[in-house]
C-alpha cells in the first residue's frame, strides 16, 4: 500500500480511491459554494467543483481520533443526526447496528437545549409502550386506546431513536450541516462537539470537525457514516472487554 505523509497524517491512497469511487469528491457549482469551504476545493470539472480528497481524508482521520478520545467509560454515546431523504435510512441502519442514538426524522426543537423535557417525553413513550405490550391498556375504552396508540406513534416518530440516551451525548455526528442547522445550533449552545459531513454549500465556521465531502450521494454518506460508526463500535467493545477482565 502506497502512503504519503502530509500534515502529520499519513495519506492512505487506498482510502482516497474508496472515497473517489463513492463520489465523495463531487461538490456543487462555484455559485453555491460557501466561502468557508474554499480551502477544501481542488478545482472544477464541467462547472462542478471538486473536493481535495486528501484534505477530506485528513479531516476524517482527525474526526475519528477525536471520537476515539470520547470513549473513556461505559455509556458514552455519539448522537447520529440525518433526517434528509438521501441519508435517513442509511444512517438509521448503521447507528442502530452499533447501538448509538439517532435522529432520522425531523429534528424536534429543544431536543438538546431542553433535554429535561426530552427525557420526560421519552419516559412517556417507554411507559406507554410497556403498558401496551403487557396488555395493561385493555382497562381503557376502545376510543381511549385509539388515542393512546396515536400518541405512541407520534412519540415514536419523534423520540424512538433517542430512547437510550439518558444524558446529553458526548458529540453529534451530522450529515449536511446546512440541512441540520437547528441541531448544530443546539449542540453549540450545550457545548457538544459537532462532527459533520458537509458539502460545499455549508458554513463550516465554528464546527469542530467538518468533513468536506458529497453529502447527497447515498454511497458517500454510507462510507463516512460507517467510518465514524466503526470507531464507536470498536471503543464500546474495548470498554466491555476491559470490564470483563476486571470481574
C-alpha positions in Angstrom: 0.0 0.0 0.0 1.5 3.3 -1.1 1.2 6.1 1.6 2.3 9.6 1.6 3.0 11.9 4.6 1.0 15.2 4.8 0.3 17.4 7.8 1.4 14.7 10.3 -1.2 12.3 8.9 -0.2 9.6 6.6 -2.3 9.6 3.4 -3.7 6.2 2.6 -4.2 6.1 -1.2 -6.5 3.1 -0.9 -8.9 5.1 1.2 -8.6 8.0 -1.2 -9.6 5.7 -4.0 -12.6 4.4 -2.0 -13.8 8.0 -1.5 -13.4 8.6 -5.2 -15.4 5.5 -6.0 -18.4 6.6 -3.9 -18.3 10.1 -5.4 -17.2 11.9 -2.3 -15.2 14.4 -4.4 -18.3 16.0 -6.0 -19.2 19.4 -4.6 -21.7 21.9 -6.0 -21.1 24.7 -8.5 -19.0 27.7 -7.5 -22.0 29.9 -7.2 -23.4 27.7 -4.4 -20.1 27.4 -2.5 -19.9 28.9 0.9 -16.7 31.0 1.5 -15.7 28.9 4.5 -15.3 25.8 2.2 -12.9 27.4 -0.3 -9.6 25.9 1.2 -11.0 22.4 0.6 -11.8 22.9 -3.2 -9.3 21.2 -5.5 -10.7 22.5 -8.8 -13.7 22.2 -11.1 -14.9 19.9 -13.9 -17.9 20.7 -16.1 -19.0 23.6 -13.8 -19.0 21.2 -10.8 -16.4 21.9 -8.1 -14.2 19.0 -6.8 -13.1 18.5 -3.3 -9.5 17.9 -2.5 -9.9 14.3 -1.2 -6.5 14.3 0.6 -7.8 17.2 2.8 -11.1 15.3 3.2 -9.1 12.2 4.3 -7.1 14.3 6.9 -10.3 15.7 8.3 -11.9 12.3 8.5 -8.8 10.9 10.4 -8.9 13.9 12.8 -12.6 13.2 13.5 -12.0 9.5 14.1 -9.2 10.2 16.5 -11.5 12.7 18.3 -14.3 10.1 18.6 -11.8 7.6 20.0 -10.9 10.1 22.7 -14.5 10.3 23.8 -15.0 6.7 24.9 -13.3 6.6 28.3 -16.1 4.9 30.1 -19.2 2.8 29.5 -22.3 4.6 28.5 -20.6 7.1 26.2 -22.8 8.0 23.2 -22.5 9.8 19.9 -25.8 11.0 18.5 -26.2 10.4 14.8 -28.3 13.0 13.0 -29.6 12.6 9.4 -33.1 13.5 8.6 -32.9 14.3 4.9 -34.2 11.7 2.5 -30.8 10.7 1.0 -29.3 10.0 4.4 -32.0 9.0 6.9 -32.4 5.3 6.1 -28.7 4.6 5.6 -27.7 6.3 8.8 -30.5 4.8 10.8 -29.4 1.2 9.9 -25.8 2.0 10.8 -26.5 3.8 14.0 -28.9 1.1 15.2 -26.4 -1.6 14.3 -23.9 -0.2 16.8 -26.4 0.8 19.5 -26.0 4.6 19.1 -28.9 7.1 19.4 -30.1 8.7 16.3 -32.5 11.3 14.8 -33.7 10.2 11.4 -36.9 12.1 11.3 -37.4 15.9 11.6 -35.3 17.4 14.4 -37.5 18.3 17.4 -36.6 21.8 18.7 -35.2 21.6 22.2 -34.0 18.0 21.9 -30.7 19.1 23.4 -31.3 22.6 24.8 -34.4 21.4 26.7 -33.2 17.9 27.5 -35.1 17.5 30.7 -38.4 17.8 28.7 -37.0 15.5 26.1 -36.3 12.8 28.7 -39.9 13.2 30.0 -41.3 12.6 26.5 -39.0 9.5 26.1 -40.2 8.2 29.5 -43.8 8.7 28.5 -43.1 6.7 25.3 -41.4 3.9 27.2 -44.2 3.8 29.8 -47.0 3.6 27.2 -45.1 1.0 25.1 -44.5 -1.2 28.1 -48.1 -1.0 29.2 -49.3 -1.8 25.7 -47.0 -4.9 25.5 -48.2 -6.1 28.9 -51.9 -5.6 27.9 -52.4 -3.0 30.6 -54.2 -0.7 28.2 -57.2 -3.0 28.0 -58.6 -1.3 31.0 -59.3 1.8 28.8 -62.2 2.1 26.4 -61.7 1.4 22.7 -61.7 5.2 22.0 -59.2 5.8 24.7 -56.9 3.0 23.4 -57.1 4.5 19.9 -55.9 7.9 21.3 -53.1 6.2 23.2 -52.0 4.4 20.0 -51.9 7.7 18.2 -49.8 9.2 21.0 -47.4 6.3 20.9 -47.0 6.6 17.2 -46.3 10.3 17.4 -43.8 9.8 20.3 -42.1 7.0 18.3 -41.6 9.2 15.3 -40.0 12.0 17.4 -38.1 10.1 20.1 -37.7 6.4 19.5 -34.2 6.8 18.1 -33.0 8.6 21.3 -34.8 6.3 23.8 -31.5 5.0 25.1 -30.0 8.5 25.5 -30.1 9.1 29.3 -27.7 12.0 29.2 -26.6 14.5 26.7 -24.3 12.9 24.0 -20.5 13.3 24.1 -20.8 14.6 20.4 -23.1 14.6 17.5 -22.4 13.3 14.0 -24.4 15.1 11.4 -25.0 14.6 7.7 -25.3 18.0 5.9 -24.7 20.8 8.4 -26.9 23.2 6.4 -29.9 20.9 6.5 -29.4 20.1 10.2 -28.7 23.7 11.2 -31.0 23.6 14.2 -29.4 20.5 15.6 -26.0 22.0 15.2 -27.0 25.3 16.9 -28.4 23.4 19.9 -25.2 21.4 20.2 -23.2 24.5 20.2 -25.4 26.1 22.9 -24.8 23.0 25.0 -21.0 22.9 24.2 -21.4 19.5 22.5 -18.8 19.0 19.7 -20.1 18.6 16.2 -18.7 16.2 13.6 -20.3 16.7 10.2 -20.1 15.6 6.6 -20.7 18.8 4.7 -21.0 19.8 1.1 -19.7 23.0 -0.4 -22.9 24.9 0.3 -22.4 24.5 4.1 -21.0 27.1 6.5 -18.4 25.2 8.5 -17.2 28.1 10.7 -17.5 27.1 14.3 -17.8 23.4 13.6 -15.2 21.3 15.5 -14.8 18.5 12.9 -16.1 19.3 9.4 -15.5 16.6 6.8 -15.9 18.2 3.4 -17.5 15.7 1.0 -20.5 14.9 -1.1 -23.5 14.8 1.4 -26.2 13.8 -1.2 -24.8 10.6 -2.6 -26.1 7.6 -0.6 -22.8 5.8 -1.1 -20.8 8.7 0.1 -23.0 9.1 3.1 -22.7 5.4 3.9 -18.9 5.5 3.6 -18.3 8.3 6.1 -21.0 7.2 8.5 -19.5 3.7 8.6 -16.1 5.2 9.2 -17.3 7.1 12.3 -19.5 4.2 13.4 -16.7 1.7 13.2 -14.7 3.7 15.8 -17.7 3.9 18.1 -18.2 0.2 17.9 -14.6 -0.7 18.4 -14.3 1.6 21.5 -17.5 0.2 23.1 -16.2 -3.3 22.6 -12.9 -2.4 24.1 -14.6 -0.9 27.2 -16.7 -4.1 27.6 -13.6 -6.3 27.3 -11.8 -4.3 30.0 -14.8 -4.5 32.3 -14.9 -8.3 31.8 -11.2 -8.7 32.7 -11.8 -6.8 35.9 -14.5 -9.1 37.1 
